[in-house]
Amino acid sequence: MQTIGETCVQGPIVLCLAAAVALAGCAVAGAGGAGEAAKAVPEDRVVKGTASDAYPWNIPLAEAPLDDDPLTSPRTLWFREGKFGMFIHWGVYAVPAGVYQGKEVPGVGEWIMEKGKIPIPEYEKFPPQFNPVKFDADQWVRLAKEAGMTYMVITSKHHDGFAMYDSKVTEYDIIDATPFTRDPMKELAEACARHGLKFCFYHSIMDWHHPQAGGDQFEQYRQNYLKPQVKELITRYGPLGILWFDGEWIKEWDEAKGGDLYALCRTLQPSLVVNNRVGKRKTTDGDYETPEQNIPAGAIQGRLWETCMTMNDTWGYKADDDNWKSDQDLVQKLIDICSKGGNFLLNVGPKADGTIPEPSIQRLRQVGRWLGHNSEAVYGTTQSPWTKHPFNGRCTVKGNTLYVHVFEWDGPVRLPGLKSRVKSVRLVDARLGQVRHTVETEGDATVLVIEPPASPDLVATVIAVECDGPPKVEPTAAVAAGALVAQAADGRIVLPAAKAEIHGAKAKYESGGGKDNIGYWVDENDWVAWTVKVEKPGTFEVEVTYAAAPDSGGATYEVYAGEHKVSGKVEATGGWTDFKTVRLGTLDIFGAGTVTVSVKPQTKPNLAVMNLKAVTLTPAK
């Protein structure tokens, strides 16, 4: 059994990024063994910070009491400032790479055991074929840092039960069950320490391989296997940033067990940050929320949060998945997340030989190039003062500076409702030249007008607006900034899910795969609203378009227009994408002007309220 060396045990080593990061000149997918000479970092790949070239990599881990507030605790400072991390799903599922018995298995690569209905004895044939001789921890970490990532989260054990580290609890691990004689987790922990990234573990509560991981023997599994493995990870791999749990949806797991596991983690390493999947994803579980494969419509109030997302359609490597997001899309997603106060955990799925797929490498390097010139507008920022933006882009804030990220220019950008005095305006990427602006008066507030630069950045042009204090916006600025839904010429008011303002931590907007709706509505305290500019008041027929699975009907809700309301009850429609439209009755809107229309659940007897696609108000005849 191997143990980690003194370098990592003593804590991460902080290195100045511009001086110390050496990036491999060759593609990581074709890399050789550890210790290979690295080339100097090209200037346009250096991700520069505002405080120093090493910011925010130089923020240390900090211990804190068990009952601290994650929103403000020194323990979570590095997480709140760092913004961008690398997720790595790597395991023996990379051997079949999505194919079993000559046939492609639908779904994500790491679920092939379940989706392909592979018996345990058959699945156990994959570890002897897993020999990642091209794995190089330093090159993986250099790539993450080149991309501007500040932390790394890797699968120590996924749902298939195979331990990707040298475990003393089982021989179903990378040392004892594969030809590979090294502990890659040890090497990655040490590499992260050398390069200043926070090293973190993903660990699955659910286990398809262990005979006691389900049913009435689960307590033996929890006490004699799950907790001992978690203890190994915390005590043998040096200071960790995060323990990222998953698989908590099994019926054997509950909040009490989650609380016990959280306490174990924080007792062994008081500086650890733990995600909400340690419990049952409730707002009282763990330290932060974990939206998956989506970005919330707005900030999650009262909680830290982190969106995890794939670059293509799979987490674990799948040979035939070529549906890659563009580097422009990834940068804009990072900006969108930061504008709402969240973090972005972007996934790579390495191959069985230990290399990272070339399309992942290319995209990470492009993201890093953009960050190399615009990082001050990402790291250490907080959410935008606008909930909706009047231009194609987003805003972030740091101190007295408002950062305006423009994705696409369609004439000048107008920012209404500013209560803070503008002192200066500049392009963050000085290569783009100068930017012209004017300030107009609008009541007690101002409208900042920014002209397009001569050569805008096609990914995102960032303008830094320095104010005389923290940027403040009129309370009505959300309406002025594009949240307003206009009434059609025929008097109809159509309120789509995509334009809803979501209030709560669970409900979120979903798109793709037949979805264009508010989903994950599992908390009856969550609600949604639209701000409508009514030109033609009167009496309106109210229709709601929704879907609900057979076991999720029965929720009751109310649709409000101002103080007037009409009630409805959700009926099962056949599935979560089987939408139907129902008429609820009539609502009166007596005067012209702005009106808030909202949908508020009253009861939720089953899994979720509904998947809400739209609310339509039609003038009554």
C-alpha positions, -999 to +999 in steps of 0.1 A: +000+000+000+013+034-009+011+066+011+014+102+000+047+120+004+056+148+027+052+175+001+015+172-001+009+164+035+025+197+045+000+216+024-002+232-011+028+251-024+019+285-038+037+294-070+036+326-090+016+317-121+035+338-146+068+326-134+062+290-124+036+274-146+052+253-173+028+241-200+035+211-222+041+221-257+027+189-271-009+178-269-018+161-236-035+133-254-001+123-268+019+129-237+046+106-223+054+097-187+059+120-157+090+141-156+090+150-193+106+184-198+080+212-201+082+243-224+077+279-213+042+293-212+033+313-243+024+349-232-012+347-245-018+316-223-008+331-190-040+336-169-033+369-150-051+379-119-056+413-103-038+410-070-008+391-083-001+367-111-009+338-088-044+352-078-066+334-068-045+303-066-027+318-036-057+318-013-050+293+014-073+267+029-087+279+062-101+259+091-135+269+106-160+257+133-185+231+122-213+256+125-198+284+104-217+302+076-205+290+042-216+323+026-190+343+046-166+318+063-129+320+056-132+283+049-150+289+016-131+320+005-109+302-020-141+286-035-160+319-037-130+336-053-118+308-076-150+304-097-137+278-122-128+242-116-120+210-135-143+180-130-127+146-140-148+114-145-122+087-149-126+050-142-126+015-157-158+025-177-133+042-200-123+007-212-156-001-230-160+036-238-197+033-243-197-001-262-207-035-248-208-067-268-203-048-300-232-025-294-234+011-283-250+015-249-273+046-247-266+071-220-235+086-204-203+065-204-198+061-167-233+045-164-226+017-188-228-010-161-263+001-153-276+010-187-260-020-204-272-043-177-237-057-173-235-084-146-208-078-119-187-108-130-186-094-166-179-058-154-150-072-133-133-080-166-127-043-173-101-036-145-075-060-159-077-041-192-073-007-175-036+003-178-032+041-182+005+041-190+002+075-207-012+092-176+009+122-165-005+141-134+016+172-140+003+176-176-033+172-164-028+199-137-009+222-161-038+219-186-063+228-159-042+258-149-037+268-185-075+269-188-076+292-157-091+266-134-083+270-097-094+236-084-097+200-096-124+174-085-118+138-096-137+106-091-122+085-063-151+060-068-181+063-091-213+043-089-197+012-104-178+008-070-143+007-084-118+027-063-094+048-085-070+050-056-049+027-034-076+016-009-069-005+022-106-012+025-109-032-007-089-049-033-113-037-060-091-008-067-065+005-092-035-010-074-049-045-068-072-051-097-054-035-127-019-038-143-012-002-133+011-001-103+007+035-094-019+055-074-030+083-098-048+101-070-015+104-051+002+118-081-026+143-088-026+155-052+011+161-053+009+178-088-019+201-076+002+210-045+032+218-068+011+241-091-012+257-065-045+241-074-069+229-047-072+191-050-107+176-044-124+143-045-157+131-059-171+100-041-202+081-048-225+070-019-243+046-041-223+015-051-235-011-077-207-035-069-207-039-031-231-067-019-242-047+011-248-013-006-286-018-008-314-032+013-313-042+050-275-046+050-268-010+040-258+000+076-229-025+074-219-010+041-221+025+055-201+018+087-176-007+074-170+005+038-183+039+029-171+058+059-137+040+060-131+049+024-140+085+030-116+086+059-089+072+037-094+100+012-093+127+039-063+114+058-040+101+032-040+127+004-030+159+021-052+190+024-083+187+003-105+215-010-138+197-015-155+164-009-180+162-037-206+134-029-231+119-053-255+090-056-275+102-025-309+096-041-310+059-031-338+051-006-313+039+020-298+074+024-313+101+045-305+135+060-293+120+093-268+098+075-257+129+055-253+149+086-231+122+101-209+120+070-206+158+068-195+159+105-169+132+098-155+152+069-153+185+088-139+168+119-110+151+100-103+183+080-120+214+094-111+233+062-131+210+039-159+223+017-187+197+012-214+198-014-252+193-008-253+158-021-238+146+012-275+148+023-306+149+001-298+181-018-319+202+006-309+238+013-297+228+048-274+200+034-237+206+030-222+239+020-234+246-015-259+237-042-250+216-073-271+224-104-262+197-130-260+204-168-278+237-164-274+272-153-301+286-130-322+314-144-310+337-116-289+337-085-296+311-058-303+333-028-288+324+005-266+296-008-233+291-025-237+271-057-217+255-085-229+243-119-213+211-131-214+205-168-199+183-196-181+196-227-200+171-248-229+148-237-210+124-214-191+126-181-170+094-185-152+088-218-174+076-246-157+071-279-186+081-302-196+113-284-186+141-307-213+166-297-188+192-284-197+227-270-177+255-286-151+273-267-172+305-272-202+288-256-180+276-226-166+311-220-201+326-221-214+299-198-186+308-173-196+344-175-233+337-171-226+316-140-204+343-125-230+369-132-254+350-109-228+344-082-219+308-089-190+286-098-184+265-130-171+230-127-163+218-162-158+181-169-132+161-189-135+124-194-100+109-199-094+077-219-084+044-205-048+050-216-046+081-193-049+108-220-074+136-222-093+137-255-079+163-279-112+182-283-113+188-246-077+201-246-084+225-275-114+240-258-097+243-224-068+262-240-091+286-258-110+293-226-076+300-209-066+324-237-097+345-231-092+344-194-056+354-199-068+388-209-100+391-189-095+373-157-101+403-134-137+403-146-142+367-134-121+358-103-134+372-071-165+387-086-200+387-073-234+387-090-247+413-114-270+441-099-294+433-128-315+402-128-320+406-165-298+424-190-308+448-218-281+435-241-267+402-253-243+396-224-239+397-186-224+418-158-202+409-128-190+431-099-158+434-079-156+462-053-165+495-070-161+481-105-189+469-128-177+445-155-199+445-186-194+413-207-209+418-242-214+386-262-226+403-294-230+440-303-262+452-318-255+489-316-246+507-283-251+489-250-275+508-227-274+501-189-304+518-172-309+525-135-274+531-123-274+548-089-236+550-087-216+577-103-194+565-132-157+576-128-141+558-157-148+533-185-121+511-201-117+479-221-103+451-199-084+436-228-061+466-237-054+450-271-089+460-282-081+497-280-103+524-265-141+525-258-164+555-260-192+561-236-218+587-225-239+590-193-275+601-196-297+613-168-330+595-161-347+608-130-325+601-100-306+575-118-284+574-149-282+554-181-247+544-192-243+541-229-213+522-242-203+524-279-190+492-297-152+491-300-136+491-334-125+455-330-146+437-304-137+403-290-160+377-308-162+356-276-169+383-251-158+419-249-154+431-213-157+467-203-147+478-167-169+506-153-154+521-122-179+537-100-177+560-069-189+531-047-202+495-051-224+496-082-261+501-073-292+499-095-327+512-091-351+485-077-371+487-110-340+482-131-348+445-137-379+457-156-360+484-174-333+459-183-354+435-203-373+414-178-405+431-190-429+410-211-449+430-236-486+425-243-492+415-279-512+437-303-542+414-300-542+417-262-527+383-255-500+379-229-477+349-234-454+341-205-428+314-215-407+295-190-375+310-204-385+345-193-396+336-158-379+349-127-373+319-105-376+323-067-361+294-047-332+270-047-345+240-065-367+249-095-347+258-126-352+264-163-346+233-186-340+232-223-333+206-249-345+170-252-381+181-257-379+205-227-385+242-226-398+246-191-394+252-154-384+218-140-369+203-108-398+219-090-395+196-060-399+223-033-434+238-030-419+270-015-403+278-049-423+300-072-420+318-106-430+353-118-430+375-149-433+413-150-458+423-177-463+457-193-501+459-198-514+482-225-549+468-227-563+459-193-595+438-189-606+403-181-584+374-192-588+337-197-559+319-180-542+288-196-513+269-182-492+245-203-474+219-182-463+182-180-462+157-151-451+121-148-477+095-138-465+094-102-462+132-098-498+145-102-518+161-075-500+194-068-522+225-063-511+260-073-524+295-078-518+319-106-517+356-095-521+388-115-514+414-090-536+406-060-561+386-081-557+348-084-571+317-099-564+281-087-554+249-105-545+213-098-519+193-117-530+161-134-505+135-147-499+139-184-480+108-192-444+121-188-422+151-181-422+161-217-459+153-225-472+188-223-509+197-222-527+231-219-555+235-193-579+264-188-582+276-152-607+304-153-605+342-156-584+370-140-590+407-139-563+433-147-580+467-141-553+492-151-526+497-176-490+496-164-466+470-150-482+439-134-465+409-118-480+375-129-468+346-107-474+309-102-472+297-066-476+261-055-499+254-025-494+217-020-471+190-034-481+155-024-457+137-047-422+142-063-426+175-080-451+203-087-449+201-125-428+210-156-442+244-164-439+255-200-460+286-202-488+307-189-511+324-214-536+352-207-561+358-235-587+386-235-621+371-225-648+375-251 
